[in-house]
Amino acid sequence: MNMAKTIWISGDTHFGDAHALSLFQRPFADVESMDAHFLETLNRRVEKRDVLIHIGDFCGPHPAGQDAQIEHARTMRRQIRCKEIRLIRGNHDPKSERFHSLFELVKDQMSFRREIGNERVIVCHYPLRAWRGQLSGALHMYGHTHGALQEVGRSMDVGVDCWNYAPLRLDHAMNLLIARAVTAPSGWVRQQEVREDAGDGATT
């Protein structure tokens, strides 16, 4: 029996956020159906012993305020069988110890090395136009934009809206990115004009 852990990645679930249905054109009848779908796909794919990296916005804003948001997050977390969820905090995730306690780890950004190939992997809620190790082949996974940004080089939106509202295996995401070309921002061709006005009325 194979007892090895599988690492999964997902994010931008916005549990409990009815506004997400129309804002992100999600194909669910109501927020309860959306929450139920995310719970079902997470529990069907991610084993209890596995690790889930969630790239932020676990829950969306709650009309009753932050306490209600945290309580809904707690309710959702209890129904996810995966024991280890590492959260990369998003803009809608409360900066609260009560919220953070629901997760094994909470960080603003994560950086690690791929076991095969040793490429650096940068995980952040927000998409970066340039990231550490980019010219050396580093990979970047992000969320926040719900598929609204064009992916550049070895960067990828791993939020649920880009992956049929389900998590994906981290190794699969890395393999897809490894197959892409290493690119620099605009090929290092200057995109901004040289500006002389420093705000003090003087020029150089």
C-alpha positions as CSV (number, residue, x, y, z in Angstrom):
1,M,0.0,0.0,0.0
2,N,1.4,3.4,-1.0
3,M,1.2,5.7,2.0
4,A,3.2,8.6,0.4
5,K,1.7,12.1,0.7
6,T,0.6,13.9,-2.4
7,I,0.9,17.7,-2.4
8,W,-2.0,19.6,-4.0
9,I,-2.5,23.2,-4.8
10,S,-5.6,25.3,-5.1
11,G,-7.0,28.6,-4.0
12,D,-9.5,31.5,-4.4
13,T,-12.3,29.3,-3.2
14,H,-14.2,32.2,-1.6
15,F,-16.2,29.9,0.6
16,G,-19.4,31.7,1.7
17,D,-19.0,34.6,-0.8
18,A,-22.3,34.9,-2.8
19,H,-20.8,37.8,-4.7
20,A,-18.2,35.5,-6.2
21,L,-20.9,33.7,-8.2
22,S,-21.6,36.7,-10.5
23,L,-18.2,38.4,-10.2
24,F,-16.3,35.4,-11.4
25,Q,-19.1,33.9,-13.5
26,R,-19.2,30.7,-11.5
27,P,-21.7,28.1,-12.7
28,F,-23.5,27.4,-9.4
29,A,-27.1,28.0,-8.5
30,D,-26.2,29.6,-5.2
31,V,-23.4,30.0,-2.6
32,E,-24.4,26.8,-0.8
33,S,-24.0,24.8,-4.0
34,M,-20.6,26.4,-4.6
35,D,-19.4,25.6,-1.1
36,A,-20.7,22.0,-1.4
37,H,-18.9,21.5,-4.8
38,F,-15.6,22.7,-3.4
39,L,-15.9,20.5,-0.4
40,E,-16.8,17.5,-2.5
41,T,-13.9,17.9,-5.0
42,L,-11.4,18.6,-2.3
43,N,-12.4,15.5,-0.3
44,R,-12.6,13.3,-3.4
45,R,-9.1,14.2,-4.6
46,V,-7.1,15.1,-1.5
47,E,-6.5,12.3,0.9
48,K,-6.5,12.8,4.7
49,R,-2.7,12.2,4.8
50,D,-2.0,14.6,1.8
51,V,-0.9,18.3,2.0
52,L,-3.0,21.1,0.4
53,I,-1.4,24.4,-0.4
54,H,-4.1,27.0,-0.6
55,I,-3.0,30.2,-2.3
56,G,-5.4,32.5,-0.5
57,D,-9.0,33.8,-0.2
58,F,-10.1,30.7,1.5
59,C,-13.4,32.5,2.4
60,G,-14.7,35.7,0.8
61,P,-16.1,38.7,2.7
62,H,-19.2,37.9,4.8
63,P,-22.1,40.3,5.0
64,A,-22.3,39.9,8.7
65,G,-18.7,40.9,9.2
66,Q,-15.3,39.3,10.1
67,D,-16.5,37.2,13.0
68,A,-19.1,35.5,10.8
69,Q,-16.5,35.0,8.1
70,I,-14.1,33.3,10.5
71,E,-16.9,31.1,11.8
72,H,-17.9,30.1,8.2
73,A,-14.2,29.3,7.5
74,R,-14.1,27.1,10.6
75,T,-17.3,25.3,9.4
76,M,-15.7,24.7,6.0
77,R,-12.4,23.6,7.4
78,R,-14.0,21.0,9.7
79,Q,-15.5,19.4,6.6
80,I,-12.2,19.1,4.7
81,R,-10.6,15.8,5.6
82,C,-7.1,16.8,4.6
83,K,-5.3,17.4,7.9
84,E,-2.6,19.7,6.6
85,I,-3.5,22.9,4.8
86,R,-0.9,25.5,4.3
87,L,-2.4,28.9,3.6
88,I,-0.7,31.6,1.5
89,R,-2.7,34.5,2.8
90,G,-4.9,36.4,0.3
91,N,-6.5,39.9,0.5
92,H,-9.7,38.5,1.9
93,D,-8.1,36.3,4.6
94,P,-8.6,37.8,8.0
95,K,-5.4,38.8,9.9
96,S,-6.7,37.0,13.0
97,E,-5.2,34.3,15.2
98,R,-8.6,32.6,15.3
99,F,-8.5,32.3,11.5
100,H,-4.8,31.4,11.3
101,S,-5.4,28.6,13.8
102,L,-7.4,26.7,11.2
103,F,-4.3,26.0,9.2
104,E,-1.0,24.2,9.7
105,L,0.9,27.1,8.3
106,V,0.1,30.7,7.3
107,K,2.5,32.8,5.2
108,D,2.4,35.7,2.7
109,Q,4.7,33.9,0.3
110,M,6.3,30.5,0.0
111,S,9.5,29.5,-1.7
112,F,11.0,26.0,-2.1
113,R,13.0,23.9,-4.5
114,R,11.6,21.3,-6.8
115,E,13.0,17.9,-5.9
116,I,13.7,16.9,-9.6
117,G,15.6,19.6,-11.4
118,N,16.0,21.8,-8.3
119,E,14.1,24.7,-9.9
120,R,12.9,27.3,-7.4
121,V,9.1,27.6,-6.9
122,I,7.6,30.9,-5.8
123,V,4.0,30.7,-4.5
124,C,2.1,33.9,-3.8
125,H,-1.5,35.0,-3.7
126,Y,-0.7,37.8,-6.0
127,P,0.7,37.4,-9.6
128,L,4.3,38.7,-9.9
129,R,5.5,40.2,-13.1
130,A,9.1,39.4,-12.1
131,W,10.1,36.9,-9.4
132,R,13.2,35.5,-7.8
133,G,15.1,33.2,-10.0
134,Q,13.0,33.9,-13.1
135,L,15.9,34.0,-15.5
136,S,17.2,30.7,-14.0
137,G,14.0,28.9,-14.7
138,A,12.1,29.5,-11.4
139,L,8.4,28.7,-11.4
140,H,5.7,31.0,-10.1
141,M,2.2,30.0,-9.0
142,Y,-0.4,32.6,-8.0
143,G,-4.1,33.4,-7.7
144,H,-6.1,36.5,-7.0
145,T,-7.0,37.4,-10.6
146,H,-9.4,34.4,-11.2
147,G,-8.0,33.8,-14.7
148,A,-8.2,37.4,-15.8
149,L,-4.5,37.8,-16.4
150,Q,-2.5,36.3,-19.2
151,E,0.1,33.9,-17.9
152,V,3.7,34.9,-18.6
153,G,6.6,32.5,-19.0
154,R,6.8,30.0,-16.2
155,S,4.0,31.5,-14.2
156,M,0.5,30.0,-13.7
157,D,-2.8,30.9,-12.1
158,V,-3.7,27.9,-9.9
159,G,-6.9,29.2,-8.5
160,V,-10.1,27.2,-8.8
161,D,-11.6,29.3,-11.6
162,C,-8.7,28.1,-13.9
163,W,-8.9,24.4,-13.0
164,N,-12.6,23.4,-13.4
165,Y,-13.3,24.5,-9.7
166,A,-11.0,21.8,-8.3
167,P,-7.5,21.4,-6.9
168,L,-4.6,20.1,-8.9
169,R,-1.5,18.1,-8.0
170,L,1.5,20.3,-7.3
171,D,3.8,18.0,-9.4
172,H,1.5,18.3,-12.3
173,A,1.5,22.1,-12.1
174,M,5.3,22.1,-11.9
175,N,5.6,19.8,-14.9
176,L,3.4,22.0,-17.0
177,L,5.5,25.1,-16.1
178,I,8.8,23.3,-16.7
179,A,7.7,22.6,-20.3
180,R,7.5,26.4,-20.9
181,A,10.3,28.7,-22.0
182,V,12.2,30.8,-19.5
183,T,11.4,34.4,-20.3
184,A,12.4,37.8,-19.0
185,P,10.0,40.7,-18.6
186,S,9.7,42.1,-22.2
187,G,13.1,40.5,-23.0
188,W,14.7,43.4,-20.9
189,V,13.6,45.9,-23.6
190,R,12.9,49.2,-21.9
191,Q,9.1,49.8,-21.6
192,Q,9.3,53.1,-19.7
193,E,10.7,56.4,-20.8
194,V,13.5,58.0,-18.9
195,R,11.8,60.5,-16.6
196,E,13.7,63.7,-15.6
197,D,11.0,65.3,-13.3
198,A,11.8,64.3,-9.7
199,G,9.0,66.4,-8.3
200,D,11.2,69.3,-7.1
201,G,11.0,71.3,-10.3
202,A,14.6,70.6,-11.2
203,T,15.9,68.4,-14.0
204,T,19.2,66.6,-14.4
